[in-house]
Amino acid sequence: MPEADERDDKNFHEDTPAADHGFFLKGSGQYDWGMKNRLARIFRPETGRTVMLAFDHGYFQGPTTGLERVDLNIVPLAPHADALMLTRGILRSSIPATHRGGIVMRASGGPSILKDLSHERIALDMEDAVRMNVHGVAVQVFVGGEHETESVENMTKLVDAGYRYGIPVLGVTAVGRELTRDARYLGLATRICAELGAQVVKTYYCDEGFERVTAGCPVPIVMAGGKKLPEADALEMAYRAVQQGAAGVDMGRNIFQSESPAAMIRAVAAVVHEDMRPEQAYELYRELAQETVPA
C-alpha cells in the first residue's frame, strides 16, 4: 500500500495560470461542444466566473429558513444569478420555464438530517436531466467519510452518464463535523473529484492555503458559501476566494437568509465579476438594500 504524501514543500506554481486550450474555462478546452456550451451557461465567458444561487437544502432538511416559499423568496432573485443550484422537484414546480440562466441540478440524495448524510445514492436519471435541459448536475462526495467509496462511485457513474449526454458534473466536497476544513484536506478532496472526472468542484474556503487548493485542482473550483455570516464577512470571504483562484461562488444561506437577498446577490456579483473590494461591495449592498424590498 503506498505511503501518504505528507510533504509540505509542494510547488503549485500559483502565479502561473493553467493552459486554457482555446476555451475560457480552466481544464475544459478539450470537452465536446455540448459540454462546453453548457459550461458557458453556468460560467460567464467574459469573466470565467459564476455566481451560483444554491437552494437545494430542502432535499435533506426540508423547508429551510428562507426557502419556505421558493416561488416568493427565490424566483425574484433568479435573474441576478448566473446559475441556480436546485432539485428537479423545485425546478418543475417553482421555476418558470422562461428562466434564461444556468441550471445545476442536485443528482444525489437519500438520507435526511435524521440519518447519516454521507450514505447517499444517485437520485436522478441523466435522461431526466436532459429532458429538463439542465446545464450541469451536482453530486455530494464524502472524502474521509464512512461512505467515501460509495459517494465517489456515485460521482463516477454520473460522470460517465454526463459524457454520454454532454452534461458536466459538479463534485461537491462534503465536510463532516469530524473533519478539518484546512488546505491539506480540501486539496485532497478537490483533487480526487477532478482526477475521477468531475468537470467542476465545489468546496469550502479556508483562511490559509486556499490558493494552493485552487492551483492544485485542474478544473474550476467554486467556493461554497457555508453557514450564514454577516453580510460584510460573506463578501470578504467571496472576494478572497476569487482572488485566490476560485472560479466563483455557490452561495445559499448567505444570500437567501440575508436581510435583503436581492441586494446581497447583486453585491456578491460585483465582487465576483467586477473584482469589487469587499468594503465597497458592502456599501453597495447597503445602498441597494435601501432601494429594494426584501425578496
C-alpha positions in Angstrom: 0.0 0.0 0.0 1.5 3.4 -1.0 2.5 5.8 1.8 0.7 9.0 2.3 2.4 12.1 0.8 2.6 14.5 3.7 5.4 16.7 2.4 4.8 20.5 2.8 7.3 21.6 0.1 5.0 21.1 -2.9 5.2 23.6 -5.7 1.8 24.5 -7.1 3.1 27.5 -9.3 0.2 29.6 -8.0 1.3 32.5 -10.2 1.2 30.5 -13.4 -2.3 30.1 -14.9 -3.3 26.8 -16.3 -3.4 26.5 -20.1 -6.9 27.0 -21.5 -6.6 25.1 -24.8 -8.7 27.6 -26.6 -11.7 27.7 -24.1 -12.1 30.3 -21.4 -12.6 27.8 -18.5 -9.8 26.0 -16.8 -9.4 22.4 -17.8 -12.3 22.5 -20.2 -10.8 23.1 -23.6 -10.9 19.5 -24.8 -14.5 18.7 -24.0 -17.2 18.2 -26.6 -19.1 21.2 -27.9 -22.3 20.5 -26.0 -20.5 20.2 -22.7 -18.6 23.4 -23.3 -21.8 25.2 -24.3 -23.4 24.1 -21.0 -20.4 25.2 -19.0 -20.7 28.6 -20.7 -24.3 28.8 -19.4 -23.0 28.3 -15.9 -19.9 30.5 -16.1 -19.8 33.9 -17.8 -17.4 33.7 -20.7 -16.4 37.4 -20.1 -15.0 36.7 -16.6 -14.7 32.9 -16.4 -16.6 33.1 -13.1 -20.1 32.4 -11.8 -22.5 33.4 -9.1 -24.5 30.3 -8.3 -27.5 30.6 -6.1 -27.9 27.4 -4.1 -31.3 26.5 -2.7 -31.3 22.7 -2.8 -31.2 22.4 1.0 -34.7 21.0 1.2 -33.6 17.7 -0.2 -32.2 16.7 3.2 -33.5 19.2 5.7 -37.0 20.2 4.5 -38.3 23.7 4.5 -35.2 25.6 5.4 -35.5 29.2 6.8 -35.7 31.5 3.8 -36.8 28.7 1.5 -40.3 28.2 2.9 -41.7 29.6 -0.4 -39.3 29.2 -3.3 -41.8 30.9 -5.6 -41.9 34.0 -3.5 -38.3 34.1 -2.0 -36.1 32.7 -4.7 -37.7 33.3 -8.1 -37.3 37.1 -7.8 -33.6 36.5 -7.2 -33.1 34.2 -10.2 -32.4 36.9 -12.8 -29.4 38.1 -10.7 -27.7 34.6 -10.6 -25.6 33.1 -13.3 -26.9 29.7 -12.4 -29.3 28.1 -10.0 -28.5 25.0 -7.9 -31.6 23.2 -7.1 -33.5 19.9 -7.2 -35.7 18.6 -10.0 -38.8 18.8 -7.9 -38.3 22.5 -7.3 -37.3 23.2 -10.9 -40.6 21.6 -12.2 -42.8 23.0 -9.5 -41.5 26.5 -8.9 -39.1 27.9 -11.6 -40.7 29.5 -14.6 -39.8 27.8 -17.9 -39.0 31.2 -19.2 -35.9 31.3 -17.0 -32.8 32.1 -19.1 -29.9 31.3 -16.7 -27.9 28.3 -16.0 -29.3 25.3 -14.1 -27.3 22.9 -12.0 -29.4 20.1 -10.6 -28.9 18.1 -7.4 -28.4 14.4 -8.5 -27.6 12.7 -5.2 -29.7 12.2 -2.1 -31.3 9.6 0.2 -30.8 10.3 3.9 -32.4 13.2 5.8 -30.9 15.1 8.6 -32.3 12.4 10.8 -29.8 9.9 9.4 -26.1 9.7 8.3 -25.9 12.2 5.5 -23.0 10.5 3.8 -25.0 7.5 2.9 -26.3 9.0 -0.4 -27.2 7.4 -3.6 -27.7 8.7 -7.2 -31.2 10.2 -7.1 -31.5 11.4 -10.7 -31.5 9.6 -14.1 -29.4 11.6 -16.5 -32.1 11.2 -19.2 -34.4 13.2 -16.9 -31.7 15.9 -16.7 -31.6 16.0 -20.5 -35.4 16.2 -20.6 -35.2 19.2 -18.3 -32.5 20.8 -20.4 -30.2 21.3 -17.4 -26.6 22.6 -17.8 -25.0 20.5 -15.0 -25.6 18.0 -12.2 -24.3 18.1 -8.7 -23.3 15.1 -6.5 -22.0 15.1 -2.9 -18.6 13.4 -2.4 -17.7 12.5 1.2 -13.9 12.2 1.2 -12.9 10.8 4.5 -16.5 9.9 5.5 -17.8 6.4 6.3 -19.3 6.1 2.9 -16.5 7.7 0.9 -16.2 4.9 -1.7 -19.9 4.8 -2.4 -20.1 8.6 -2.8 -17.1 8.5 -5.2 -18.8 5.8 -7.2 -21.9 7.9 -7.4 -19.9 10.7 -8.9 -18.0 8.5 -11.4 -21.3 6.9 -12.6 -22.7 10.4 -13.2 -19.5 11.5 -15.0 -19.9 8.5 -17.4 -23.6 9.4 -18.0 -22.7 13.0 -18.3 -20.2 12.3 -21.1 -22.9 10.4 -23.0 -25.2 13.4 -23.0 -22.7 16.3 -22.8 -23.7 17.3 -19.2 -20.9 18.4 -16.8 -20.8 17.1 -13.2 -20.2 19.3 -10.2 -18.4 17.3 -7.4 -19.4 18.8 -4.1 -16.9 18.1 -1.3 -18.8 17.4 1.8 -17.1 18.0 5.1 -18.3 16.3 8.2 -18.1 17.7 11.7 -15.1 15.4 12.5 -13.0 16.7 9.5 -10.9 19.8 9.4 -11.5 22.3 6.6 -7.9 23.1 6.1 -5.9 23.3 2.8 -4.5 19.8 3.2 -7.9 18.2 3.4 -9.6 20.5 0.8 -6.7 19.9 -1.6 -7.1 16.2 -1.2 -10.9 16.2 -1.7 -10.9 18.6 -4.7 -8.1 16.8 -6.5 -9.8 13.4 -6.1 -13.0 14.8 -7.6 -11.2 16.2 -10.5 -8.9 13.2 -11.1 -12.0 10.9 -11.2 -13.8 13.1 -13.8 -15.7 16.0 -12.2 -15.7 18.9 -14.6 -16.2 21.4 -11.7 -15.6 21.1 -8.0 -17.4 22.9 -5.2 -15.5 23.3 -1.9 -15.3 25.4 1.2 -12.9 28.4 1.7 -10.0 28.1 4.2 -8.1 31.1 5.6 -4.7 29.6 4.9 -3.5 28.0 1.7 -6.7 28.3 -0.4 -4.6 29.5 -3.4 -2.8 26.1 -3.2 -6.1 24.3 -3.2 -7.3 26.1 -6.4 -3.9 25.8 -8.1 -3.7 22.1 -7.4 -7.1 21.4 -8.9 -7.0 21.1 -12.7 -10.7 22.1 -13.1 -12.6 25.1 -11.8 -13.3 25.4 -8.1 -16.5 27.1 -6.9 -16.5 28.3 -3.3 -19.3 27.1 -1.1 -21.0 29.7 0.9 -21.4 27.6 4.0 -23.1 28.8 7.2 -24.8 32.2 7.4 -22.3 35.1 8.1 -22.8 38.8 8.5 -23.0 40.3 5.0 -19.7 42.1 5.3 -17.9 38.9 6.3 -19.6 36.9 3.5 -18.4 39.5 0.9 -14.9 39.4 2.3 -14.8 35.6 2.0 -16.1 35.7 -1.6 -13.5 38.3 -2.5 -10.6 36.4 -1.0 -11.8 33.2 -2.7 -11.9 34.6 -6.2 -8.7 36.5 -5.7 -7.1 33.2 -4.7 -8.2 31.3 -7.7 -11.9 30.3 -7.3 -14.0 30.5 -10.4 -16.9 32.0 -8.5 -19.1 31.1 -5.6 -22.1 29.0 -4.9 -23.9 30.8 -2.1 -27.2 29.9 -0.5 -27.9 31.0 3.1 -25.6 34.0 2.8 -28.0 35.2 0.2 -31.5 34.0 0.9 -31.1 34.5 4.6 -29.8 38.0 4.2 -31.9 40.9 5.4 -32.0 42.0 1.8 -31.4 39.0 -0.5 -31.7 40.9 -3.8 -29.2 43.5 -2.6 -26.8 40.8 -1.4 -26.8 38.7 -4.6 -26.0 41.9 -6.6 -23.2 42.8 -4.2 -21.8 39.3 -4.5 -21.9 39.5 -8.3 -19.9 42.8 -8.1 -17.2 41.1 -6.1 -17.1 38.0 -8.3 -17.3 39.6 -11.8 -16.0 43.1 -11.2 -13.3 42.4 -8.6 -15.0 45.0 -6.3 -13.3 45.1 -3.0 -15.4 43.8 -0.1 -15.8 47.1 1.7 -17.1 48.7 -1.5 -19.4 45.8 -2.1 -20.8 46.1 1.4 -21.6 49.8 0.8 -23.2 48.8 -2.4 -25.3 46.2 -0.5 -26.4 48.8 2.0 -27.4 51.2 -0.8 -29.3 48.6 -2.7 -31.0 47.3 0.5 -32.5 50.8 1.0 -33.9 50.8 -2.5 -35.3 47.3 -2.7 -38.0 45.4 -0.8 -36.5 42.2 0.7 -37.3 39.2 -1.5 
